[in-house]
Amino acid sequence: MKVPLLACVEVVELVTDWMEGALDDDLRTELEEHLVICADCSTFARQVRLTRESLASLGPGEVPVALRDRLLALYPQWTRQEGP
C-alpha cells in the first residue's frame, strides 16, 4: 500500500464530501486508504456518519432552529480543537 498523501486535517475537511460521493476517484481512494491506517480519522468518520444518520431520522422541523444554528456555529470550532 502506498503512503497516503492526505493529512488528518484534510480528511476532516473532506469526510462529508466523501460520504456524499462528491470526491474524484483519486481523492476518494487516498481518503479511504487514510481511513484504513488512521484509527482517529476512522473513528471521526464513523461519528460523522452516525450523526448524519441520526439527524436525518429526525425529519424536517424537529430540530429547533436556535439549537441547529448553535450546533452549526460550534462545529468548525470543535473540528479545529478536537479533530483527529
N, C-alpha and C positions, 0 to 999 in steps of 0.2 A: 504494500500500500504506500502511495506517495505521501509525503508530509503535507498536511493541509495548509493552505496559504491563509486561511481566514483566522483572525484573532477572535477571542471570545466576545469582545465588544462588537465586532462586526456581526457575529451570529445573533446577538441580542437585537441588533438593528434590523436584521433580515428575517428573523424567525416568522413573523406574521406574514410577510410576502411569500415565504416558503410554504406555509400552511395553506395559503390561498392559490398556490400554483403559479405565482407571478414571477418566479425566477427563471432565467435562462438555464439550459441544461448544464452548462459548465459550473455556474454558480451554485445550482441546486446540488450537484454532485459534491462540490467542495464542502458545502454546508453539511450535507449528510455524512460525509467522511469525518468531519469535525465532531459531529454528534456521537459517532461510534467511539471515538477515543477520549472525549471530554465528558466526564461524568457530570460536572457542574452545568455545562450547557445542555446536556441531555435532560437533566432534571428541570432546568429552566424551561426548555421547550415543552416538556410534559405538563408543567404548571400552566403555561400559556394555553396549551390545548384544552386542559381541563377547565380553566377559567372561561375560555371562549364557549365551550360546550355548555357550561353551567349558565352563563349569561344568555346564550341562545335559547335555552329551555324556558327562560322566564317569559318570553313573549314581549311584544311591544307594550310600553306604558307601565310595566310593573316595577321598573326601577325609577324611584323618584328623581326628577331632573337635577335637583341640588346634589344628591348623592352621586349621580353619574358624572356631573361636572367636577365634583371634588376628586373622585377617583381618577378621572382623565387628567386632571391637573397634577396629581401626585405620581402618576405612573412614570413620567420621564425622570423625575427626581429619584424614585426608587431604583430605576434601572441604572442610573449613574452611581448610586451608593451601594446597592445590594446585588447588582447583576453579576453574572459569572466573570 
